[in-house]
Amino acid sequence: MTREEAEAVLAQAGEGPDEAFPLLDCAIACAIHDYPFRDADGVRILADHAAQRLKERAANESPDEALTEALAGDLRLNGDLLNYDHPANTDVIDVAERRRGLSAVLVIFYLDAARRAGLSAAPVDFPGHVLLRVETPEGPVALDPFSQGRLVLPSELTRRALLAGLTPHVADRLDLLMAPVSERQALIRLQNILFNRALQARDYEGAERSALRRALLDPEDHRPWLDVAAAREKQGALTGAMHALSRARTLGEPLAACDVRLDRMRLQLN
């Protein structure tokens, strides 16, 4: 798959509904968009094994136990504590090979397997960490894909929320802490992580690519185009930056804010 073909996959998914969002295909396309012409068969093979093992376990175990045992136990998917900032931890192809990564990537395999096994699960955009919400006969529970898929008790959710800076009256609200987001938003969060890491490394081409992927995945949001513009400006690509600002302007960015930046870039071109 080329970079252009990956963009086509993301653009098509971006126009579709959340209910039919092709999470695994889009995660692969995002990885190849960064580093093209790679073989993604390992991702699909691992996803197939995960779905099969989960179906077998779900026949005799609770949904949360089946997910934990199938993904973390049988397939050894876990967080990378020793090399947390390693670039491979944010790439679904590398994670499939290493069986280690960030929760924002690991949760993709959990969600894909749950969907194919007929279980009800959704990502939770928890502060500093992506969790998995699983519906059980006793009610919803939270699993942590980074920590061997273990169950996160309500008291632990509150403690983590307080450490992340949430106020006590919010940290005590389990309905807020476990509010599900769409699979599309979970993948967009991964692109945000990549964008911030690229900026810190002054990899402005990588930052541009991750911002562009967000724009393709959510074509109604103007904010990714602002990040595309900023990354292009850092590279000296002022014409491309102005084009991205114009896209943001048409999608809802306040006109005055865009016009100020556009005028500044025009002066640089002159």
Number of C-alpha atoms within 10 A of each C-alpha: 15 15 17 13 14 22 20 14 18 26 19 14 21 22 14 13 10 14 9 10 18 19 19 19 16 23 24 23 26 26 20 24 23 17 13 16 11 13 11 19 12 15 20 16 11 18 23 16 16 24 24 16 20 28 22 13 19 21 11 10 14 14 24 24 18 22 32 25 20 26 28 23 14 14 17 15 27 23 25 20 12 7 12 14 13 12 14 19 24 23 24 29 23 18 22 25 13 15 20 24 29 26 25 28 26 29 28 22 25 26 25 19 26 23 14 15 21 13 20 14 24 24 27 24 20 19 15 11 15 23 27 29 22 22 17 15 7 7 7 14 18 24 24 21 30 24 17 17 28 17 18 15 12 17 12 11 19 20 15 18 21 17 13 14 10 15 11 12 9 14 22 18 15 13 10 12 20 22 14 20 14 15 23 23 18 23 23 22 17 21 23 18 14 20 26 16 16 20 16 11 11 14 16 20 18 20 26 24 22 27 27 23 27 29 24 22 26 21 16 15 15 21 20 26 27 23 24 30 27 23 27 21 18 17 16 12 13 20 16 16 25 25 15 21 27 20 19 25 20 12 15 12 18 12 12 10 11 18 15 10 15 19 12 12 16 12 8 10 9 5
